[in-house]
């Protein structure tokens, strides 16, 4: 038995003070008033006034690509990447990570070796193997499928059938719509990978526009297969209401990175979970010139915050929103804990501090200047991180 004392316990309903959290084995055993807590013979962790939060659930992040492929043409060991990524993630409060691996068609201007189909499959297999190995955090697969990846359809289908996919999203990065509806911004992003002329950029853009895309029937079939396996399906970069209606027709329940505030509002009205990237909060807006995450969160049309590509951003983002925009911090905690857990059908085990659930718990203390730091991380009731800033 273990107890956490002197903390602000982040329950789903409220911030709870004057209470002690008890953990028995891998589960949360009880939350009792301090005066009723019996601590004799129990391992005690002093939260020192910090927030005692559920572990963060990150359902969209390609950070692992940076760990495994620190240079565009270099791919390190997948097993090493898994181990080393979790040692970073746990310091930012992330206890469940959905690694967002991309199934891309031929990409002529931003080639990354880690996105070659054979390397993606190696990673899929490594994540699957982690479930039967000792790891510090929970590793899951978010399969991001670009709709021009026609030749990868059988591979995706096989991975779904074999239980290796835990979240499925369909992406369309065709220039001129979605995330890249502004072609000038798109060209600027292209030049960030390598110098190209306007003429070269125009040729590459047209080639992408002309690519053969998946049929609606294929998308619907794969979506239904995923849903039968209790796998949530997401749409990516929704830019109009018609697209929302289309994707919902084949079972989509998550709208990732809606492009405008109106689209985010409509997705919410339709009962979909909406996601924004935490780096967007820290940077003051989208790098693609699209929806401001802070504005959308203030408008109450975002349910989930993900790290996207920068793991510290979830923790820093919610505290930044509370500080700069006077947003309710308790509500913001829900955007990184119970809401993502619900979206991916894991809320019965993780995402909130509740008796009987898995003891995935983080303690967050604030420095004198208000900077939030994770000082303790627990997964399945085991302490995997303890550090001291005082």
C-alpha angles and dihedrals in degrees: 000000000000132000133202114207138182095028140126100243113215105216123173090256104040151334104282121205130178091038136111123221117218123201123192115191109312096339139077105252106183148338111216138169113270093242090057096046116114107205102169111130093001127124104245127203116195111216090194093216094312128135115272101209137173111259113271118259110212110192099176124042134127092188090118089069089064092049095049097035108036089164124039094246098034125090118186127197113303091215092053090047092055093050096044096045093055091051087060098039095054090058089061095049096257109141098161119042126187101201105214106219118184128226100200134177119227108316111197100184109034104035115175119185090215088065095057107119094243092053093046089053091050088055093047088054092047092053091048091049091051090071090070096040132073108266133163097234139017114275120201135169125244104190108208108196120195107212093230091061092098096153091055096059095096090049093051091047092051092049091051091049091050094052095248097123122075101171128020126200132176118217133194112190094170107147116252098040141050115011091353101045089126103071094194091058088045091055090049090054091048090054088053088070098044139340112271134163125243089254093052090047092052091051092050091047092052091048090055092047090052096050119119111254133203116274121246087245092059092048091048093047094051091045092053091048090053094047090051086058092050090253116145118231123217136192121217130222097354107197105177143023093250090061091050090053091048096050093044088055090068096045106273113160100172130064109199118204101345107210100226138026092245092054091048090051091051093047089054091047089053090054098252125140111245125211133201129183118249093218086063087063095050093044094048094242148359120312086219094053094252135118119348107233092207092053092048093048091050088051089054094238098117120080101176138037118202130187091235095187105340116067098197091058098081095059095036091044098058093047090046091053091049093048103040101033100027090238120168105266093205091058090047092055087061090060092064100034127028098016096058089042090055093046092058096040096251101111093106089069110022143015102071140051100249133141111268096021126113112281098241099151136161130191115214121194127184123227122227090272092050096257109151119228132178109236099172132026125185130185121186087353093301120122106234097167135030123164136161126220094176 
